Amino acid sequence: MTPRKQRRYRRRRKTAWSLWATILVLAVVLLVLLILPRSEEKKPPASSGSLGADELTPSPAVPSALEPSPPRETPWNLTLVNTWRPLAEEAEPETVTLTNGLKVDERCYEDLQEMMDACRAEGLTPVICSAYRDRETQERLFEKEVKRWLDKGWSQEDAETEAGTVVAVPGTSEHELGLAIDIVDIKNQLLDESQERTAVQQWLMAHSWEYGFILRYPTDKSEVTGIIYEPWHYRYVGREEAERIYTADLCLEEYLAREGYASTVSDSGPKP
């Protein structure tokens, strides 16, 4: 073989080897790509005696939007006093004396005067027969009511229970707040259900909320309030709150619970 042919042969052979080397490299790369995903299989689950990775990961915090809101502080005008939530101590509000000698919390005085003036402007004759009472007065009224039932032959326990539905047990009366008033028609001053048929009560039931007062013990809320229907007992809560309570047809307990106020009813009380 001539030198020229030898050189040509060596070039072809070198080219062939280069081609086979390239093919071999590509084959290896392809093989690695096919095998690699299989090698990343998930580890077997942890045995029952140990915790897996997921179990060791702390639970994410509850989003703030889902966390329950803290109870709202109850303002003075919405203070709740009932059978299940007595006053911690005797209330001593700053009072104003009315023309008939009775007293009310000075913070409700202006609205009370406007309401009474508006009622009289309709040709009606409202009379405030009870307002702020100190603890001693409330105790005297309660004992008088208990005696009435004892005279009927009731036991002491039953007499006190029944008396408590008519006259609030001392410490559980709104009158001790100075925010509650009893209003009657001068033509009918009986504290019974006949009061609702008087012109004065019909006007008050329709308009008292406009001046910040609500009918505190409605006819269909006795199980919630713990007090019998009293179509003469009005409670000051402020004009804005009174409108909401009146529009929603709620009693005070129900309204406070709905709005999320703190200290609405105790665990032993009714559920509004």
Contacts in CASP RR format, 6 or more apart in sequence:
PFRMAT RR
TARGET T0000
AUTHOR 0000-0000-0000
METHOD contacts of the structure
MODEL  1
MTPRKQRRYRRRRKTAWSLWATILVLAVVLLVLLILPRSEEKKPPASSGS
LGADELTPSPAVPSALEPSPPRETPWNLTLVNTWRPLAEEAEPETVTLTN
GLKVDERCYEDLQEMMDACRAEGLTPVICSAYRDRETQERLFEKEVKRWL
DKGWSQEDAETEAGTVVAVPGTSEHELGLAIDIVDIKNQLLDESQERTAV
QQWLMAHSWEYGFILRYPTDKSEVTGIIYEPWHYRYVGREEAERIYTADL
CLEEYLAREGYASTVSDSGPKP
1 9 0 8 1.000
45 52 0 8 1.000
46 52 0 8 1.000
46 53 0 8 1.000
69 260 0 8 1.000
71 260 0 8 1.000
71 261 0 8 1.000
71 262 0 8 1.000
71 263 0 8 1.000
72 259 0 8 1.000
72 260 0 8 1.000
72 261 0 8 1.000
72 262 0 8 1.000
73 261 0 8 1.000
73 262 0 8 1.000
74 80 0 8 1.000
74 256 0 8 1.000
74 261 0 8 1.000
74 262 0 8 1.000
74 263 0 8 1.000
74 264 0 8 1.000
76 107 0 8 1.000
77 107 0 8 1.000
77 108 0 8 1.000
77 179 0 8 1.000
77 236 0 8 1.000
77 237 0 8 1.000
77 238 0 8 1.000
77 241 0 8 1.000
78 237 0 8 1.000
78 241 0 8 1.000
78 252 0 8 1.000
78 256 0 8 1.000
78 261 0 8 1.000
79 177 0 8 1.000
79 179 0 8 1.000
80 252 0 8 1.000
80 253 0 8 1.000
80 256 0 8 1.000
80 263 0 8 1.000
80 264 0 8 1.000
80 265 0 8 1.000
81 87 0 8 1.000
81 171 0 8 1.000
81 172 0 8 1.000
81 173 0 8 1.000
81 174 0 8 1.000
81 176 0 8 1.000
81 177 0 8 1.000
82 172 0 8 1.000
82 225 0 8 1.000
82 226 0 8 1.000
82 227 0 8 1.000
82 253 0 8 1.000
82 265 0 8 1.000
83 164 0 8 1.000
83 168 0 8 1.000
83 169 0 8 1.000
83 172 0 8 1.000
83 226 0 8 1.000
83 227 0 8 1.000
83 269 0 8 1.000
84 265 0 8 1.000
84 266 0 8 1.000
84 268 0 8 1.000
84 269 0 8 1.000
84 270 0 8 1.000
85 172 0 8 1.000
85 263 0 8 1.000
85 264 0 8 1.000
85 265 0 8 1.000
85 266 0 8 1.000
86 169 0 8 1.000
86 171 0 8 1.000
86 172 0 8 1.000
87 171 0 8 1.000
87 172 0 8 1.000
87 176 0 8 1.000
87 177 0 8 1.000
90 134 0 8 1.000
90 135 0 8 1.000
90 171 0 8 1.000
90 176 0 8 1.000
91 176 0 8 1.000
91 177 0 8 1.000
91 178 0 8 1.000
93 105 0 8 1.000
93 106 0 8 1.000
93 107 0 8 1.000
93 132 0 8 1.000
93 177 0 8 1.000
93 178 0 8 1.000
93 179 0 8 1.000
94 105 0 8 1.000
94 106 0 8 1.000
94 107 0 8 1.000
95 103 0 8 1.000
95 104 0 8 1.000
95 105 0 8 1.000
95 106 0 8 1.000
95 132 0 8 1.000
95 178 0 8 1.000
96 103 0 8 1.000
96 104 0 8 1.000
96 105 0 8 1.000
96 106 0 8 1.000
96 109 0 8 1.000
97 103 0 8 1.000
98 104 0 8 1.000
98 128 0 8 1.000
98 131 0 8 1.000
100 128 0 8 1.000
102 128 0 8 1.000
102 130 0 8 1.000
102 131 0 8 1.000
102 132 0 8 1.000
103 131 0 8 1.000
103 132 0 8 1.000
103 178 0 8 1.000
104 112 0 8 1.000
104 131 0 8 1.000
104 132 0 8 1.000
104 178 0 8 1.000
104 179 0 8 1.000
104 181 0 8 1.000
105 132 0 8 1.000
105 177 0 8 1.000
105 178 0 8 1.000
105 179 0 8 1.000
105 236 0 8 1.000
107 236 0 8 1.000
108 178 0 8 1.000
108 179 0 8 1.000
108 212 0 8 1.000
108 236 0 8 1.000
108 238 0 8 1.000
111 211 0 8 1.000
111 212 0 8 1.000
111 213 0 8 1.000
111 236 0 8 1.000
111 238 0 8 1.000
111 239 0 8 1.000
112 181 0 8 1.000
112 211 0 8 1.000
112 213 0 8 1.000
112 236 0 8 1.000
114 211 0 8 1.000
115 204 0 8 1.000
115 207 0 8 1.000
115 208 0 8 1.000
115 210 0 8 1.000
115 211 0 8 1.000
115 212 0 8 1.000
115 213 0 8 1.000
116 126 0 8 1.000
116 128 0 8 1.000
118 207 0 8 1.000
118 211 0 8 1.000
119 126 0 8 1.000
119 200 0 8 1.000
119 203 0 8 1.000
119 204 0 8 1.000
119 207 0 8 1.000
120 126 0 8 1.000
122 203 0 8 1.000
124 185 0 8 1.000
124 199 0 8 1.000
124 200 0 8 1.000
124 203 0 8 1.000
125 185 0 8 1.000
125 186 0 8 1.000
125 187 0 8 1.000
125 200 0 8 1.000
126 183 0 8 1.000
126 184 0 8 1.000
126 185 0 8 1.000
126 186 0 8 1.000
126 200 0 8 1.000
126 204 0 8 1.000
127 183 0 8 1.000
127 184 0 8 1.000
127 185 0 8 1.000
127 186 0 8 1.000
127 189 0 8 1.000
128 181 0 8 1.000
128 182 0 8 1.000
128 183 0 8 1.000
129 182 0 8 1.000
129 183 0 8 1.000
129 184 0 8 1.000
129 189 0 8 1.000
129 191 0 8 1.000
129 232 0 8 1.000
130 175 0 8 1.000
130 181 0 8 1.000
130 182 0 8 1.000
131 175 0 8 1.000
131 178 0 8 1.000
131 180 0 8 1.000
131 181 0 8 1.000
131 182 0 8 1.000
132 175 0 8 1.000
132 176 0 8 1.000
132 177 0 8 1.000
132 178 0 8 1.000
133 141 0 8 1.000
133 173 0 8 1.000
133 175 0 8 1.000
133 176 0 8 1.000
134 176 0 8 1.000
135 170 0 8 1.000
135 171 0 8 1.000
135 176 0 8 1.000
138 167 0 8 1.000
138 168 0 8 1.000
138 170 0 8 1.000
138 171 0 8 1.000
138 173 0 8 1.000
138 175 0 8 1.000
138 176 0 8 1.000
139 170 0 8 1.000
141 167 0 8 1.000
142 163 0 8 1.000
142 164 0 8 1.000
142 167 0 8 1.000
142 168 0 8 1.000
142 169 0 8 1.000
142 170 0 8 1.000
144 167 0 8 1.000
145 163 0 8 1.000
145 164 0 8 1.000
145 166 0 8 1.000
145 167 0 8 1.000
146 156 0 8 1.000
146 159 0 8 1.000
146 160 0 8 1.000
146 163 0 8 1.000
147 159 0 8 1.000
148 163 0 8 1.000
149 158 0 8 1.000
149 159 0 8 1.000
149 162 0 8 1.000
149 163 0 8 1.000
150 156 0 8 1.000
150 159 0 8 1.000
154 162 0 8 1.000
160 169 0 8 1.000
165 226 0 8 1.000
165 227 0 8 1.000
165 228 0 8 1.000
166 228 0 8 1.000
167 173 0 8 1.000
168 174 0 8 1.000
168 175 0 8 1.000
168 227 0 8 1.000
173 180 0 8 1.000
174 180 0 8 1.000
174 216 0 8 1.000
174 233 0 8 1.000
174 235 0 8 1.000
179 235 0 8 1.000
179 236 0 8 1.000
179 237 0 8 1.000
180 216 0 8 1.000
180 233 0 8 1.000
180 234 0 8 1.000
180 235 0 8 1.000
180 236 0 8 1.000
181 213 0 8 1.000
181 233 0 8 1.000
181 234 0 8 1.000
181 236 0 8 1.000
182 191 0 8 1.000
182 230 0 8 1.000
182 232 0 8 1.000
182 233 0 8 1.000
182 234 0 8 1.000
183 200 0 8 1.000
183 201 0 8 1.000
183 204 0 8 1.000
183 232 0 8 1.000
183 234 0 8 1.000
184 190 0 8 1.000
184 191 0 8 1.000
184 195 0 8 1.000
184 198 0 8 1.000
184 200 0 8 1.000
184 232 0 8 1.000
185 195 0 8 1.000
185 198 0 8 1.000
185 199 0 8 1.000
185 200 0 8 1.000
185 201 0 8 1.000
186 200 0 8 1.000
187 198 0 8 1.000
188 194 0 8 1.000
188 195 0 8 1.000
188 198 0 8 1.000
191 230 0 8 1.000
191 232 0 8 1.000
193 229 0 8 1.000
193 231 0 8 1.000
195 201 0 8 1.000
195 231 0 8 1.000
195 232 0 8 1.000
196 202 0 8 1.000
196 205 0 8 1.000
196 231 0 8 1.000
201 231 0 8 1.000
201 232 0 8 1.000
204 213 0 8 1.000
204 215 0 8 1.000
204 234 0 8 1.000
205 215 0 8 1.000
205 231 0 8 1.000
208 214 0 8 1.000
208 215 0 8 1.000
208 234 0 8 1.000
208 242 0 8 1.000
209 239 0 8 1.000
209 242 0 8 1.000
209 243 0 8 1.000
209 245 0 8 1.000
209 246 0 8 1.000
210 239 0 8 1.000
210 242 0 8 1.000
210 243 0 8 1.000
211 239 0 8 1.000
211 242 0 8 1.000
212 236 0 8 1.000
212 237 0 8 1.000
212 238 0 8 1.000
212 239 0 8 1.000
212 241 0 8 1.000
212 242 0 8 1.000
212 243 0 8 1.000
213 234 0 8 1.000
213 235 0 8 1.000
213 236 0 8 1.000
213 237 0 8 1.000
213 238 0 8 1.000
213 242 0 8 1.000
214 234 0 8 1.000
214 235 0 8 1.000
214 237 0 8 1.000
214 242 0 8 1.000
214 245 0 8 1.000
214 246 0 8 1.000
214 252 0 8 1.000
215 231 0 8 1.000
215 233 0 8 1.000
215 234 0 8 1.000
216 225 0 8 1.000
216 227 0 8 1.000
216 230 0 8 1.000
216 233 0 8 1.000
216 234 0 8 1.000
216 235 0 8 1.000
216 251 0 8 1.000
216 252 0 8 1.000
217 225 0 8 1.000
217 227 0 8 1.000
217 228 0 8 1.000
217 229 0 8 1.000
217 230 0 8 1.000
217 233 0 8 1.000
217 251 0 8 1.000
218 229 0 8 1.000
218 251 0 8 1.000
219 229 0 8 1.000
219 231 0 8 1.000
221 251 0 8 1.000
221 253 0 8 1.000
221 254 0 8 1.000
222 228 0 8 1.000
222 229 0 8 1.000
223 270 0 8 1.000
224 251 0 8 1.000
224 253 0 8 1.000
224 254 0 8 1.000
224 270 0 8 1.000
224 272 0 8 1.000
225 251 0 8 1.000
225 252 0 8 1.000
225 253 0 8 1.000
226 270 0 8 1.000
235 252 0 8 1.000
237 245 0 8 1.000
237 252 0 8 1.000
241 255 0 8 1.000
244 255 0 8 1.000
245 251 0 8 1.000
245 252 0 8 1.000
245 255 0 8 1.000
248 255 0 8 1.000
248 258 0 8 1.000
250 258 0 8 1.000
251 272 0 8 1.000
253 264 0 8 1.000
253 265 0 8 1.000
253 270 0 8 1.000
253 272 0 8 1.000
254 272 0 8 1.000
256 264 0 8 1.000
256 272 0 8 1.000
257 264 0 8 1.000
257 265 0 8 1.000
257 272 0 8 1.000
258 272 0 8 1.000
264 272 0 8 1.000
265 271 0 8 1.000
265 272 0 8 1.000
END
